[in-house]
């Protein structure tokens, strides 16, 4: 059965024909889907024509620029942090307690079995996936954000473990509201800060999203190309210098500057009661 307290937000810019919405349609998702765009989007009327004005949530970019700490003195605004914060307000206005934030560049959703085996999620099973994730999220109120995993996350975990991180595809709750900060790397900035404060951001190793490379196509590609991954990653160093540093991310398909998090110092630990005073 479908819940009546949950919806999906696809955050987009300049791509009315976006990959994520098509994948949700292929998966026969029955939950309400809204497209979140900013008031500066040059294709705003194309979104209205395709989805209908009632399904397109438009926020004022200048207004939301004052609702978070951008952590710099730059002036470019082609970034996602405004939309992430706006989704909380849209969910509350529309009457939903829980919502899922998605980017607009997902090629598929996969069930993941261990390190290598995976199977494409099709037909109506995605509704059940949402229900199970929401049930887990609902029962664990210390979790601020719950996330799907990305492909690279599976290369460095043991089967069955959870990762104390939440990036990209985020389950959120209006009663557990956070403020995303930083012009770039806003999801990493947020989960490191939240984990250090003793709350929890996690990803479950069950469902993987597959997305296009971050520096191809529209969206924030131009921003990444102009300012580079060093600048992007350094926002998280500014946010949490005790546990984040600049490193090199190396894989068979890429070699680039990236942030590296020492979870030994990032994630708050449970201390034995024998130390209680």
C-alpha positions as CSV (number, residue, x, y, z in Angstrom):
1,X,0.0,0.0,0.0
2,X,1.1,3.5,-0.7
3,X,1.7,6.0,2.1
4,X,0.1,9.4,2.0
5,X,2.9,11.2,3.8
6,X,5.7,10.8,1.2
7,X,6.6,12.4,-2.1
8,X,9.6,12.6,-4.5
9,X,11.4,15.7,-5.6
10,X,13.5,15.6,-8.7
11,X,15.9,18.6,-8.5
12,X,16.5,19.9,-12.0
13,X,17.9,22.8,-14.1
14,X,17.6,23.2,-17.9
15,X,16.6,19.6,-18.5
16,X,12.8,19.2,-18.8
17,X,13.5,15.8,-20.5
18,X,15.5,14.4,-17.6
19,X,16.8,10.9,-17.1
20,X,15.5,10.4,-13.5
21,X,11.9,11.1,-14.3
22,X,12.0,8.6,-17.1
23,X,13.5,6.0,-14.8
24,X,10.8,6.6,-12.2
25,X,8.2,6.1,-15.0
26,X,9.9,2.8,-16.1
27,X,9.8,1.6,-12.5
28,X,6.1,2.4,-12.4
29,X,6.5,4.6,-9.3
30,X,3.1,5.6,-8.0
31,X,4.1,8.1,-5.4
32,X,3.7,11.8,-6.2
33,X,6.7,13.2,-8.2
34,X,7.4,16.9,-8.2
35,X,10.1,18.7,-10.3
36,X,12.0,21.4,-8.3
37,X,13.6,24.2,-10.3
38,X,14.8,27.7,-9.6
39,X,13.2,30.9,-10.9
40,X,16.2,31.6,-13.1
41,X,15.8,28.4,-15.2
42,X,15.7,29.4,-18.9
43,X,13.4,26.5,-19.6
44,X,10.8,27.1,-16.9
45,X,7.9,27.2,-19.4
46,X,9.0,23.9,-20.9
47,X,8.8,22.3,-17.5
48,X,5.2,23.7,-17.1
49,X,4.2,22.3,-20.5
50,X,5.6,18.9,-19.8
51,X,4.6,18.2,-16.2
52,X,1.9,20.8,-15.5
53,X,2.3,23.8,-13.2
54,X,0.9,21.9,-10.2
55,X,3.8,19.4,-10.4
56,X,6.6,22.0,-10.8
57,X,7.9,23.6,-7.6
58,X,9.7,26.9,-8.3
59,X,11.8,28.6,-5.7
60,X,13.4,32.0,-5.6
61,X,17.2,31.6,-5.8
62,X,18.0,34.9,-4.2
63,X,15.7,34.3,-1.2
64,X,17.3,30.9,-0.5
65,X,20.8,32.3,-0.8
66,X,20.3,34.0,2.5
67,X,19.1,30.8,4.3
68,X,22.4,29.0,4.4
69,X,26.1,29.6,4.8
70,X,27.7,29.5,1.3
71,X,31.2,29.3,3.0
72,X,32.9,31.5,0.4
73,X,32.8,34.9,-1.2
74,X,32.1,33.7,-4.8
75,X,29.1,35.0,-6.7
76,X,28.2,32.1,-9.0
77,X,24.8,30.5,-8.2
78,X,24.5,27.5,-10.6
79,X,24.5,25.1,-7.6
80,X,22.1,22.7,-6.0
81,X,22.3,23.7,-2.3
82,X,19.4,26.2,-2.7
83,X,17.1,23.5,-4.0
84,X,18.0,21.0,-1.3
85,X,17.0,23.5,1.4
86,X,13.9,24.5,-0.5
87,X,12.6,20.9,-0.6
88,X,11.8,21.0,3.1
89,X,9.6,24.0,2.6
90,X,7.9,22.5,-0.4
91,X,7.2,19.2,1.4
92,X,5.6,21.1,4.3
93,X,3.5,23.3,2.1
94,X,2.3,20.3,0.1
95,X,1.4,18.3,3.3
96,X,4.1,15.6,3.2
97,X,6.2,14.6,6.2
98,X,8.8,12.5,4.3
99,X,10.3,13.1,1.0
100,X,13.1,11.9,-1.3
101,X,15.5,14.3,-3.0
102,X,16.8,13.1,-6.4
103,X,19.1,14.6,-9.0
104,X,17.9,14.6,-12.6
105,X,20.7,12.4,-14.1
106,X,20.0,8.8,-13.0
107,X,20.2,6.2,-15.7
108,X,18.9,3.3,-13.5
109,X,18.2,2.0,-10.1
110,X,19.7,-1.4,-9.2
111,X,19.3,-4.0,-6.5
112,X,22.8,-4.7,-5.3
113,X,23.9,-8.2,-4.0
114,X,27.3,-8.1,-2.4
115,X,30.2,-6.5,-4.3
116,X,29.5,-7.3,-7.9
117,X,26.1,-8.7,-8.6
118,X,23.2,-6.4,-9.4
119,X,19.8,-6.4,-11.0
120,X,17.9,-3.6,-12.6
121,X,14.8,-2.5,-10.6
122,X,11.8,-2.5,-13.0
123,X,8.1,-2.7,-12.9
124,X,6.3,-1.9,-9.6
125,X,9.0,-3.1,-7.2
126,X,10.3,0.5,-6.7
127,X,7.2,1.4,-4.7
128,X,8.1,-1.5,-2.2
129,X,11.7,-0.2,-2.0
130,X,10.5,3.2,-1.0
131,X,8.1,1.7,1.6
132,X,10.9,-0.4,3.2
133,X,13.4,2.5,3.3
134,X,10.7,4.8,4.8
135,X,9.7,2.2,7.4
136,X,13.4,1.9,8.5
137,X,13.8,5.7,8.5
138,X,10.6,6.2,10.4
139,X,11.6,3.7,13.2
140,X,15.0,5.2,13.6
141,X,14.4,8.8,14.6
142,X,18.1,9.5,15.3
143,X,18.8,9.2,11.5
144,X,18.7,12.7,10.0
145,X,19.2,11.5,6.4
146,X,19.0,8.1,4.8
147,X,20.4,7.5,1.3
148,X,20.7,5.2,-1.6
149,X,24.3,4.2,-2.4
150,X,26.4,5.0,-5.5
151,X,28.5,2.5,-7.4
152,X,31.8,3.5,-5.9
153,X,30.5,3.0,-2.3
154,X,30.4,-0.8,-2.8
155,X,34.1,-1.1,-3.5
156,X,35.2,-0.3,0.1
157,X,32.6,-1.9,2.3
158,X,32.0,-5.3,3.7
159,X,28.8,-7.0,2.7
160,X,25.9,-6.1,5.0
161,X,27.5,-3.0,6.5
162,X,26.1,0.5,6.4
163,X,28.1,3.6,5.5
164,X,27.9,6.6,7.7
165,X,27.4,8.9,4.8
166,X,24.5,10.2,2.7
167,X,24.9,11.7,-0.7
168,X,22.9,12.5,-3.8
169,X,19.6,10.6,-3.3
170,X,18.4,11.6,0.2
171,X,15.4,10.5,2.3
172,X,14.5,13.5,4.5
173,X,11.8,14.4,7.1
174,X,10.4,17.8,7.9
175,X,10.6,17.0,11.6
176,X,14.4,16.3,11.3
177,X,15.2,19.4,9.2
178,X,18.8,20.3,8.5
179,X,20.3,23.2,6.7
180,X,22.6,22.3,3.8
181,X,25.6,24.6,3.7
182,X,28.4,25.3,1.2
183,X,28.2,26.4,-2.4
184,X,29.5,23.0,-3.5
185,X,29.7,19.5,-1.9
186,X,26.7,20.4,0.2
187,X,25.7,16.8,0.9
188,X,29.2,15.8,2.1
189,X,29.4,19.0,4.2
190,X,26.2,18.2,5.9
191,X,26.7,14.5,6.7
192,X,30.1,15.0,8.2
193,X,28.8,17.8,10.4
194,X,25.7,15.8,11.5
195,X,27.7,12.7,12.2
196,X,30.2,14.7,14.3
197,X,27.3,16.1,16.3
198,X,26.1,12.7,17.3
199,X,23.2,12.3,14.9
200,X,23.3,9.8,12.0
201,X,23.5,10.0,8.3
202,X,23.7,6.6,6.6
203,X,23.5,4.7,3.3
204,X,22.1,1.1,3.2
205,X,24.0,-1.3,0.8
206,X,20.8,-2.6,-0.8
207,X,19.9,-0.2,-3.6
208,X,22.3,1.5,-6.0
209,X,21.7,4.5,-8.2
210,X,23.6,4.9,-11.5
211,X,24.1,8.4,-12.8
212,X,25.8,10.1,-15.6
213,X,29.3,11.5,-15.1
214,X,29.2,14.7,-13.2
215,X,31.0,16.7,-15.8
216,X,29.0,15.8,-18.8
217,X,25.7,17.3,-20.0
218,X,23.8,20.2,-18.3
219,X,23.1,20.7,-14.6
220,X,26.2,21.7,-12.6
221,X,28.7,20.4,-15.2
222,X,29.9,23.9,-16.2
223,X,30.4,24.8,-12.6
224,X,32.5,21.7,-11.9
225,X,34.6,22.3,-15.0
226,X,35.2,25.9,-14.2
227,X,36.1,25.6,-10.5
228,X,37.5,22.0,-10.5
229,X,37.1,19.2,-8.0
230,X,39.8,20.6,-5.7
231,X,37.6,23.6,-5.0
232,X,34.5,21.4,-4.7
233,X,36.2,19.1,-2.2
234,X,37.7,21.8,-0.1
235,X,34.4,23.0,1.1
236,X,34.2,19.9,3.2
237,X,37.7,20.5,4.6
238,X,36.5,24.0,5.7
239,X,33.4,22.4,7.3
240,X,35.3,19.6,9.1
241,X,39.1,20.0,9.1
242,X,39.5,17.5,11.9
243,X,38.3,14.6,9.7
244,X,38.3,15.6,6.0
245,X,41.3,16.2,3.7
246,X,42.1,16.5,0.0
247,X,43.1,13.2,-1.6
248,X,43.2,11.4,-4.9
249,X,40.3,9.2,-6.0
250,X,41.6,6.5,-8.3
251,X,39.6,3.8,-10.0
252,X,39.8,1.9,-13.3
253,X,37.9,4.7,-15.0
254,X,39.0,7.9,-13.2
255,X,41.9,9.6,-11.5
256,X,41.0,12.9,-9.8
257,X,41.2,15.1,-6.8
258,X,38.6,14.3,-4.2
259,X,37.8,14.6,-0.5
260,X,38.8,11.8,1.9
261,X,37.0,11.4,5.2
262,X,38.5,9.6,8.2
263,X,35.4,8.2,9.8
264,X,37.3,7.3,12.9
265,X,37.2,11.0,13.8
266,X,34.1,12.0,11.9
267,X,31.5,9.6,13.4
268,X,30.5,10.0,17.0
269,X,31.0,6.8,19.0
270,X,29.0,5.0,21.7
271,X,31.1,5.2,24.9
272,X,30.9,2.5,27.5
273,X,28.7,3.3,30.5
274,X,31.7,2.6,32.8
275,X,33.0,6.1,31.9
276,X,29.8,7.7,33.1
277,X,30.2,10.4,35.8
